[in-house]
Amino acid sequence: MGKHSRPGPLNQPSRAFPSPPADDRLAAYDKRRRPPLDVWRRHRPLHGGGGHLRPDEPRALEEWNGFSYEPAGTAANLAEARRWVTSGCT
């Protein structure tokens, strides 16, 4: 690896964003409205624990609304939850 190589998997895009224009007064606001790690949809186990454990248990589905994650429904198992998360990607 070179001195200035980006850490992480090679198949992931860079998270670096270009500098906003100087005349954009809402740049800081727009930056705060992005979800953490650019994850717009996520799933969580209903009964706690790691997301990869007990794949047959139901999952809570959450979607980013611009300020926080809000409940969007439930999935019967991990496979359904993963399908829902990836179906929202564009």
LODO-121199 format. One record per atom (N, C-alpha, C, CB): residue number from 1; atom name; x, y, z. Coordinates in Angstrom, 2 decimals, always signed. Glycine has a CB too. Example, Ala and Ser with C-alpha at 12.3 -4.5 7.8 and 13.67 -1.06 7.14 Angstrom:
2
1,N,+13.19,-5.69,+7.80
1,CA,+12.30,-4.50,+7.80
1,C,+13.20,-3.30,+7.80
1,CB,+11.31,-4.47,+9.05
2,N,+12.85,-2.25,+7.08
2,CA,+13.67,-1.06,+7.14
2,C,+12.90,+0.03,+7.87
2,CB,+14.08,-0.60,+5.72
END
This chain:
90
1,N,+0.84,-1.19,+0.00
1,CA,+0.00,+0.00,+0.00
1,C,+0.88,+1.24,+0.00
1,CB,-0.95,+0.00,+1.22
2,N,+0.42,+2.24,-0.72
2,CA,+1.17,+3.49,-0.79
2,C,+0.94,+4.35,+0.44
2,CB,+0.79,+4.25,-2.04
3,N,+1.67,+5.39,+0.50
3,CA,+1.61,+6.29,+1.65
3,C,+0.23,+6.94,+1.79
3,CB,+2.68,+7.36,+1.53
4,N,-0.42,+7.23,+0.68
4,CA,-1.69,+7.94,+0.74
4,C,-2.87,+7.07,+0.31
4,CB,-1.63,+9.17,-0.13
5,N,-2.78,+5.77,+0.44
5,CA,-3.88,+4.92,+0.03
5,C,-5.00,+4.97,+1.06
5,CB,-3.41,+3.47,-0.18
6,N,-6.21,+4.82,+0.58
6,CA,-7.39,+4.87,+1.44
6,C,-7.59,+3.51,+2.09
6,CB,-8.66,+5.27,+0.63
7,N,-7.78,+3.46,+3.40
7,CA,-8.00,+2.16,+4.06
7,C,-9.39,+1.62,+3.72
7,CB,-7.84,+2.29,+5.58
8,N,-9.56,+0.35,+3.87
8,CA,-10.86,-0.26,+3.65
8,C,-10.89,-1.08,+2.38
8,CB,-11.93,+0.79,+3.61
9,N,-12.03,-1.75,+2.15
9,CA,-12.16,-2.60,+0.97
9,C,-12.06,-1.77,-0.32
9,CB,-13.50,-3.35,+1.00
10,N,-11.51,-2.37,-1.34
10,CA,-11.33,-1.68,-2.61
10,C,-12.63,-1.48,-3.36
10,CB,-10.36,-2.44,-3.47
11,N,-13.65,-2.29,-3.05
11,CA,-14.91,-2.20,-3.78
11,C,-15.86,-1.15,-3.20
11,CB,-15.59,-3.55,-3.80
12,N,-15.47,-0.42,-2.18
12,CA,-16.32,+0.61,-1.59
12,C,-15.94,+1.96,-2.16
12,CB,-16.21,+0.61,-0.05
13,N,-16.95,+2.79,-2.48
13,CA,-16.62,+4.13,-2.97
13,C,-16.07,+4.99,-1.84
13,CB,-17.86,+4.79,-3.59
14,N,-15.34,+5.99,-2.22
14,CA,-14.80,+6.92,-1.24
14,C,-15.92,+7.71,-0.61
14,CB,-13.76,+7.85,-1.88
15,N,-15.81,+8.02,+0.69
15,CA,-16.82,+8.82,+1.37
15,C,-16.44,+10.30,+1.37
15,CB,-17.01,+8.32,+2.81
16,N,-15.41,+10.65,+0.64
16,CA,-15.00,+12.04,+0.57
16,C,-15.97,+12.82,-0.31
16,CB,-13.56,+12.15,+0.03
17,N,-16.38,+13.96,+0.16
17,CA,-17.30,+14.81,-0.60
17,C,-16.56,+16.06,-1.02
17,CB,-18.56,+15.17,+0.24
18,N,-16.88,+16.56,-2.21
18,CA,-16.23,+17.80,-2.63
18,C,-16.66,+18.96,-1.73
18,CB,-16.56,+18.11,-4.10
19,N,-15.84,+19.98,-1.67
19,CA,-16.18,+21.16,-0.86
19,C,-17.40,+21.84,-1.45
19,CB,-14.98,+22.14,-0.79
20,N,-18.31,+22.31,-0.58
20,CA,-19.50,+23.00,-1.09
20,C,-19.13,+24.37,-1.65
20,CB,-20.56,+23.15,+0.02
21,N,-19.94,+24.90,-2.56
21,CA,-19.67,+26.24,-3.08
21,C,-19.69,+27.27,-1.94
21,CB,-20.70,+26.62,-4.16
22,N,-18.90,+28.31,-2.08
22,CA,-18.81,+29.34,-1.04
22,C,-20.13,+30.06,-0.83
22,CB,-17.72,+30.34,-1.38
23,N,-20.96,+30.15,-1.86
23,CA,-22.22,+30.88,-1.74
23,C,-23.38,+30.00,-1.27
23,CB,-22.57,+31.50,-3.07
24,N,-23.12,+28.73,-0.98
24,CA,-24.17,+27.82,-0.52
24,C,-24.35,+27.97,+0.99
24,CB,-23.83,+26.34,-0.89
25,N,-25.37,+28.71,+1.40
25,CA,-25.59,+28.98,+2.82
25,C,-26.17,+27.78,+3.55
25,CB,-26.51,+30.17,+2.99
26,N,-26.73,+26.80,+2.84
26,CA,-27.35,+25.65,+3.48
26,C,-26.46,+24.40,+3.45
26,CB,-28.67,+25.35,+2.81
27,N,-25.19,+24.54,+3.12
27,CA,-24.30,+23.38,+3.01
27,C,-24.18,+22.62,+4.33
27,CB,-22.92,+23.83,+2.54
28,N,-24.04,+23.32,+5.44
28,CA,-23.91,+22.65,+6.73
28,C,-25.21,+21.93,+7.09
28,CB,-23.54,+23.67,+7.84
29,N,-26.33,+22.53,+6.77
29,CA,-27.63,+21.91,+7.04
29,C,-27.79,+20.64,+6.20
29,CB,-28.79,+22.89,+6.74
30,N,-27.45,+20.70,+4.92
30,CA,-27.56,+19.53,+4.06
30,C,-26.66,+18.40,+4.55
30,CB,-27.22,+19.89,+2.63
31,N,-25.49,+18.74,+5.04
31,CA,-24.57,+17.72,+5.54
31,C,-25.16,+17.00,+6.76
31,CB,-23.22,+18.35,+5.91
32,N,-25.83,+17.75,+7.64
32,CA,-26.43,+17.13,+8.84
32,C,-27.61,+16.25,+8.48
32,CB,-26.88,+18.20,+9.82
33,N,-28.24,+16.47,+7.35
33,CA,-29.42,+15.69,+6.96
33,C,-29.06,+14.35,+6.36
33,CB,-30.24,+16.47,+5.98
34,N,-27.79,+14.11,+6.04
34,CA,-27.39,+12.81,+5.53
34,C,-27.43,+11.80,+6.67
34,CB,-25.97,+12.87,+4.89
35,N,-27.88,+10.59,+6.41
35,CA,-27.90,+9.58,+7.47
35,C,-26.49,+9.14,+7.85
35,CB,-28.73,+8.37,+7.04
36,N,-26.34,+8.58,+9.04
36,CA,-25.03,+8.07,+9.45
36,C,-24.54,+7.02,+8.46
36,CB,-25.09,+7.49,+10.88
37,N,-23.33,+7.16,+8.00
37,CA,-22.70,+6.23,+7.06
37,C,-23.50,+6.06,+5.78
37,CB,-22.50,+4.89,+7.71
38,N,-24.36,+7.02,+5.45
38,CA,-25.19,+6.98,+4.24
38,C,-26.06,+5.73,+4.16
38,CB,-24.32,+7.07,+3.01
39,N,-26.56,+5.26,+5.29
39,CA,-27.46,+4.10,+5.35
39,C,-28.88,+4.64,+5.46
39,CB,-27.11,+3.15,+6.56
40,N,-29.64,+4.55,+4.36
40,CA,-30.99,+5.10,+4.33
40,C,-32.01,+4.14,+4.94
40,CB,-31.38,+5.43,+2.91
41,N,-31.78,+2.85,+4.81
41,CA,-32.68,+1.84,+5.38
41,C,-31.85,+0.87,+6.20
41,CB,-33.48,+1.09,+4.26
42,N,-32.39,+0.42,+7.33
42,CA,-31.68,-0.55,+8.16
42,C,-32.69,-1.45,+8.85
42,CB,-30.77,+0.15,+9.19
43,N,-32.19,-2.56,+9.41
43,CA,-33.05,-3.48,+10.18
43,C,-32.37,-3.79,+11.49
43,CB,-33.35,-4.78,+9.38
44,N,-33.19,-4.04,+12.51
44,CA,-32.71,-4.37,+13.84
44,C,-33.52,-5.55,+14.38
44,CB,-32.80,-3.13,+14.80
45,N,-32.89,-6.46,+15.12
45,CA,-33.64,-7.56,+15.74
45,C,-34.65,-7.00,+16.75
45,CB,-32.68,-8.57,+16.43
46,N,-35.85,-7.54,+16.77
46,CA,-36.87,-7.06,+17.71
46,C,-36.51,-7.36,+19.16
46,CB,-38.21,-7.68,+17.38
47,N,-35.80,-8.46,+19.38
47,CA,-35.51,-8.87,+20.76
47,C,-34.07,-8.59,+21.15
47,CB,-35.80,-10.33,+20.93
48,N,-33.41,-7.63,+20.47
48,CA,-32.05,-7.26,+20.82
48,C,-31.03,-8.26,+20.31
48,CB,-31.92,-7.13,+22.31
49,N,-29.78,-7.99,+20.61
49,CA,-28.70,-8.85,+20.17
49,C,-28.13,-8.41,+18.84
49,CB,-29.18,-10.28,+20.07
50,N,-27.18,-9.17,+18.35
50,CA,-26.54,-8.86,+17.08
50,C,-27.46,-9.12,+15.91
50,CB,-25.26,-9.65,+16.92
51,N,-27.31,-8.35,+14.86
51,CA,-28.16,-8.49,+13.69
51,C,-27.97,-9.80,+12.94
51,CB,-27.93,-7.36,+12.76
52,N,-26.82,-10.43,+13.09
52,CA,-26.53,-11.67,+12.38
52,C,-26.95,-12.91,+13.19
52,CB,-25.05,-11.75,+12.06
53,N,-27.30,-12.73,+14.45
53,CA,-27.68,-13.87,+15.30
53,C,-29.15,-14.21,+15.12
53,CB,-27.38,-13.56,+16.78
54,N,-29.49,-15.45,+15.30
54,CA,-30.87,-15.94,+15.22
54,C,-31.59,-15.41,+13.97
54,CB,-31.65,-15.54,+16.48
55,N,-31.20,-15.87,+12.78
55,CA,-31.75,-15.34,+11.54
55,C,-33.23,-15.62,+11.33
55,CB,-30.99,-15.88,+10.39
56,N,-33.83,-16.52,+12.10
56,CA,-35.25,-16.83,+11.92
56,C,-36.18,-15.95,+12.74
56,CB,-35.50,-18.27,+12.27
57,N,-35.64,-15.06,+13.55
57,CA,-36.49,-14.19,+14.38
57,C,-36.87,-12.92,+13.62
57,CB,-35.76,-13.82,+15.69
58,N,-37.99,-12.26,+14.01
58,CA,-38.44,-11.06,+13.30
58,C,-37.50,-9.87,+13.49
58,CB,-39.82,-10.68,+13.78
59,N,-37.57,-8.94,+12.54
59,CA,-36.74,-7.75,+12.53
59,C,-37.60,-6.50,+12.42
59,CB,-35.72,-7.80,+11.38
60,N,-37.17,-5.43,+13.07
60,CA,-37.81,-4.12,+12.91
60,C,-37.12,-3.40,+11.74
60,CB,-37.73,-3.26,+14.25
61,N,-37.88,-2.81,+10.86
61,CA,-37.35,-2.10,+9.71
61,C,-37.42,-0.60,+9.99
61,CB,-38.14,-2.45,+8.41
62,N,-36.33,+0.11,+9.69
62,CA,-36.26,+1.55,+9.96
62,C,-35.77,+2.27,+8.71
62,CB,-35.32,+1.84,+11.17
63,N,-36.31,+3.47,+8.51
63,CA,-35.96,+4.27,+7.34
63,C,-35.59,+5.69,+7.78
63,CB,-37.13,+4.30,+6.32
64,N,-34.57,+6.27,+7.15
64,CA,-34.11,+7.62,+7.47
64,C,-35.09,+8.63,+6.88
64,CB,-32.67,+7.86,+6.92
65,N,-35.56,+9.59,+7.70
65,CA,-36.52,+10.58,+7.22
65,C,-35.90,+11.97,+7.05
65,CB,-37.69,+10.67,+8.19
66,N,-34.61,+12.07,+7.17
66,CA,-33.93,+13.36,+7.04
66,C,-33.42,+13.89,+8.37
66,CB,-34.86,+14.36,+6.41
67,N,-33.94,+13.35,+9.46
67,CA,-33.51,+13.79,+10.78
67,C,-33.16,+12.63,+11.70
67,CB,-34.59,+14.63,+11.43
68,N,-33.90,+11.53,+11.57
68,CA,-33.66,+10.36,+12.41
68,C,-34.27,+9.13,+11.73
68,CB,-34.26,+10.56,+13.85
69,N,-34.01,+7.97,+12.29
69,CA,-34.62,+6.75,+11.76
69,C,-36.02,+6.62,+12.34
69,CB,-33.76,+5.50,+12.09
70,N,-36.98,+6.23,+11.50
70,CA,-38.34,+6.03,+11.98
70,C,-38.79,+4.62,+11.58
70,CB,-39.31,+7.11,+11.39
71,N,-39.67,+4.00,+12.38
71,CA,-40.14,+2.65,+12.07
71,C,-40.85,+2.62,+10.72
71,CB,-41.08,+2.14,+13.18
72,N,-40.56,+1.57,+9.95
72,CA,-41.18,+1.43,+8.64
72,C,-41.92,+0.11,+8.50
72,CB,-40.13,+1.56,+7.55
73,N,-41.83,-0.76,+9.50
73,CA,-42.52,-2.04,+9.44
73,C,-41.71,-3.13,+10.12
73,CB,-42.80,-2.43,+8.00
74,N,-42.09,-4.36,+9.82
74,CA,-41.38,-5.51,+10.37
74,C,-41.14,-6.52,+9.26
74,CB,-42.17,-6.16,+11.53
75,N,-40.17,-7.38,+9.47
75,CA,-39.87,-8.48,+8.56
75,C,-39.87,-9.76,+9.38
75,CB,-38.50,-8.27,+7.81
76,N,-40.29,-10.83,+8.77
76,CA,-40.41,-12.11,+9.48
76,C,-39.06,-12.72,+9.82
76,CB,-41.20,-13.10,+8.64
77,N,-38.04,-12.44,+9.03
77,CA,-36.72,-13.04,+9.29
77,C,-35.63,-12.17,+8.68
77,CB,-36.65,-14.48,+8.73
78,N,-34.39,-12.59,+8.85
78,CA,-33.24,-11.82,+8.38
78,C,-33.22,-11.71,+6.86
78,CB,-31.95,-12.46,+8.88
79,N,-33.57,-12.76,+6.16
79,CA,-33.54,-12.74,+4.70
79,C,-34.52,-11.70,+4.15
79,CB,-33.87,-14.13,+4.13
80,N,-35.72,-11.65,+4.69
80,CA,-36.70,-10.65,+4.25
80,C,-36.22,-9.23,+4.56
80,CB,-38.07,-10.91,+4.92
81,N,-35.63,-9.06,+5.74
81,CA,-35.14,-7.74,+6.13
81,C,-34.04,-7.27,+5.19
81,CB,-34.62,-7.76,+7.57
82,N,-33.12,-8.16,+4.83
82,CA,-32.05,-7.79,+3.90
82,C,-32.60,-7.45,+2.52
82,CB,-31.02,-8.92,+3.78
83,N,-33.62,-8.19,+2.06
83,CA,-34.24,-7.88,+0.77
83,C,-34.87,-6.49,+0.80
83,CB,-35.30,-8.94,+0.40
84,N,-35.53,-6.15,+1.91
84,CA,-36.16,-4.83,+2.03
84,C,-35.11,-3.71,+2.01
84,CB,-37.00,-4.75,+3.33
85,N,-34.02,-3.92,+2.72
85,CA,-32.96,-2.91,+2.77
85,C,-32.38,-2.67,+1.39
85,CB,-31.85,-3.33,+3.75
86,N,-32.10,-3.73,+0.64
86,CA,-31.48,-3.56,-0.68
86,C,-32.48,-3.12,-1.73
86,CB,-30.82,-4.85,-1.12
87,N,-33.76,-3.33,-1.53
87,CA,-34.75,-2.89,-2.54
87,C,-34.89,-1.38,-2.55
87,CB,-36.11,-3.54,-2.28
88,N,-34.50,-0.70,-1.48
88,CA,-34.60,+0.75,-1.42
88,C,-33.39,+1.45,-2.01
88,CB,-34.78,+1.20,+0.00
89,N,-32.34,+0.71,-2.35
89,CA,-31.14,+1.32,-2.91
89,C,-31.38,+1.68,-4.36
89,CB,-29.93,+0.37,-2.78
90,N,-30.89,+2.85,-4.75
90,CA,-31.03,+3.25,-6.15
90,C,-29.69,+3.62,-6.74
90,CB,-31.98,+4.42,-6.29
END
